[in-house]
Amino acid sequence: MAKYLFMASYTAHGTKGVMKDGGSRRRDQVDRMIRGLGGTLETFYYAFGDADVYGIVDLPDHASAAAVSMTVNATGAIHVKTVILMSPEEIDAAAKKSVEFRPPSG
């Protein structure tokens, strides 16, 4: 499974929904959505700052992560940014790959 960080910011409409239904109900809805795609919700936090919600999830593939992002963003109540997370071991493997690259000459 691949791991993703979802950063969500509510619109005024989305914030009204959280105020009406509560934060734990939103978290439970996200958990159901992720489980429905064969994934797991690792963590879900509300926050102050650039985003209102941070969630870390495991999903089977990038297509599933894209489906979450597109579906949630299409509601207009929430804007979601998705970040692919990589383990230290994945970075170790990347560092061992040979890549041919020549920078542009100026």
C-alpha positions as CSV (number, residue, x, y, z in Angstrom):
1,M,0.0,0.0,0.0
2,A,1.1,3.6,-0.6
3,K,0.9,6.2,2.1
4,Y,-0.5,9.7,1.5
5,L,-0.9,12.9,3.4
6,F,-4.2,14.7,2.7
7,M,-4.4,18.4,3.6
8,A,-7.9,19.8,3.6
9,S,-9.2,23.3,3.9
10,Y,-13.0,23.9,4.4
11,T,-14.9,26.6,2.5
12,A,-17.5,28.5,4.5
13,H,-20.1,25.9,3.5
14,G,-17.9,23.1,4.6
15,T,-17.1,24.8,7.9
16,K,-20.9,25.2,8.6
17,G,-21.3,21.4,8.0
18,V,-18.5,20.6,10.6
19,M,-20.1,23.0,13.1
20,K,-23.5,21.3,12.6
21,D,-22.4,17.7,12.5
22,G,-19.2,17.7,14.6
23,G,-15.6,16.9,13.9
24,S,-15.7,13.2,14.9
25,R,-18.6,12.6,12.5
26,R,-16.4,14.1,9.6
27,R,-13.5,11.8,10.7
28,D,-15.8,8.8,10.7
29,Q,-17.0,9.7,7.2
30,V,-13.4,9.9,5.9
31,D,-12.6,6.6,7.6
32,R,-15.6,4.9,5.8
33,M,-14.5,6.5,2.4
34,I,-10.9,5.3,2.8
35,R,-12.0,1.8,3.9
36,G,-14.4,1.6,0.9
37,L,-11.3,1.9,-1.3
38,G,-9.5,-0.8,0.5
39,G,-7.3,1.5,2.6
40,T,-6.9,2.6,6.2
41,L,-7.0,5.9,7.9
42,E,-3.9,6.1,10.0
43,T,-4.4,9.5,11.6
44,F,-6.8,12.5,11.3
45,Y,-6.3,15.8,13.0
46,Y,-7.9,19.3,12.9
47,A,-5.4,22.1,12.9
48,F,-4.9,25.9,12.8
49,G,-2.8,27.2,9.9
50,D,-2.6,26.6,6.2
51,A,-5.0,23.6,6.3
52,D,-8.0,22.8,8.6
53,V,-7.4,19.0,8.5
54,Y,-4.4,16.7,8.1
55,G,-4.9,13.0,7.5
56,I,-2.5,10.2,6.8
57,V,-3.9,7.2,4.9
58,D,-2.8,4.0,3.3
59,L,-4.4,3.3,-0.1
60,P,-3.8,0.6,-2.6
61,D,-2.6,2.9,-5.4
62,H,-2.3,6.4,-6.8
63,A,-5.6,6.0,-8.7
64,S,-7.4,5.5,-5.4
65,A,-5.7,8.6,-3.9
66,A,-6.7,10.6,-7.0
67,A,-10.3,9.4,-6.8
68,V,-10.5,10.7,-3.2
69,S,-9.0,14.0,-4.1
70,M,-11.2,14.5,-7.2
71,T,-14.4,13.4,-5.4
72,V,-13.9,15.6,-2.3
73,N,-12.8,18.6,-4.3
74,A,-15.8,18.3,-6.6
75,T,-18.1,18.9,-3.7
76,G,-16.9,22.5,-3.5
77,A,-17.1,22.3,0.4
78,I,-13.5,21.3,0.8
79,H,-10.2,21.8,-1.0
80,V,-7.8,18.9,-0.7
81,K,-4.1,18.7,-1.5
82,T,-2.5,15.3,-1.7
83,V,1.1,14.4,-1.0
84,I,2.7,11.0,-1.6
85,L,4.7,10.0,1.4
86,M,7.8,7.8,1.2
87,S,9.5,5.7,3.8
88,P,13.2,6.0,4.5
89,E,13.7,2.6,2.9
90,E,12.1,3.9,-0.3
91,I,14.5,6.8,-0.3
92,D,17.4,4.4,0.2
93,A,16.2,2.5,-2.9
94,A,15.9,5.7,-4.9
95,A,19.4,6.8,-3.9
96,K,20.8,3.6,-5.3
97,K,19.2,4.0,-8.7
98,S,21.5,5.2,-11.5
99,V,20.0,8.2,-13.4
100,E,21.5,9.7,-16.5
101,F,21.0,13.5,-16.5
102,R,22.8,16.4,-18.0
103,P,21.9,19.9,-16.8
104,P,21.3,22.6,-19.4
105,S,24.4,24.5,-20.2
106,G,24.3,28.2,-20.0
